[in-house]
Amino acid sequence: MENSADSAKTKTNHLLENLEKKLFRAEKRKHEVSLKQIENVKNRLFPSGTLQERVVNIAPMYVNYGDDFLSSLIENFQPLGGDFTLLLPS
């Protein structure tokens, strides 16, 4: 009887260890996805590691969004504010 209890205990411990490893791998994958998403946003906002306005030309944005784009820039831009301004398409 004692041998079967020890065997069941060992088997249960082994199953718990495997479950813990699976949970750890799943959590690691979840964080990797989040980190990749953050990195993608950073790369879009700061292409080549620099300010977007120094790399991206305004002409395609003007063509896509028209005069409203320029009005929105003028309305929201505060050159001496020291903060970044993020404009999202409506």
N, C-alpha and C positions, 0 to 999 in steps of 0.2 A: 504494500500500500504506500509506503514511504517513497519507493522508487517512482511510482506513477505520479505522486504529488510533485516530486523533484523534477520529473520530466515535464509535467504540465507547467511548472514555474519557469523552467528554462525556456520552453517554447513560447510562453507568454512574454517573457523578457525579450526574447529575440524579435517577436512580432512588434512589441513596443519600440524597440530600437529602430526597426525598419520604418515604422510609421513616423517616428521622429525625424529620420533622415529624409523621408518623402516630404514632410511638412517644411523642413528647412529648405530643401531645393525649390519647392513651390514658392515660398516667401522670397527667396533670392531672385527667382525669375520675375516675380511681381515687381520687386524694386528695380531690377534691370530695365523693365519696360518703362517705369516711371522716369528713371534717369535718362533713358533715350529720348523720351518725349520732351523733357526739360532741355536737353541738349539741342534737339531740333528747333525748339522755340528760340533758344539763345542764338543759334546759327542764323535763323531768319531775321532776328532783330539786329544782330551784330555780324553781318557777313564778313568773312575773312578776319574776324576778331576786331573789327573797327565799327565806327558809327555807320548806320545804314545810309544816311544821306551822303556819305563820302564814297559809296560804292554803287548804289542803285540810282539810275537815272530817273528823273521825275516824269519824263515824256510818256512812258507806257502807263503810268498811273493816271496822268491827265487824259490820255486817250480812253482808258477804261472807265473813269469816273466823271469826266467832263468838268465843267466850270464849278460844279458843287465841290469838287475836290479842292480846288484852289481856295474857295470861300471857306471851307472847313479848316484848311491850314491856317489861313489868316485869323480866323475866329479863335482857334485853339492854341496857336503857337504863342509862347511867352519867352522870347529869346533871353531875357535876363533872369528868368525864374530859376534856372539851375536844375530843373526836373526834366525827366524824359516824358514825352507826350506820346501816347499810343492811340492812333486813330483806327477804328474798326469800320469795315464797310457796313452800311446799313441796308 
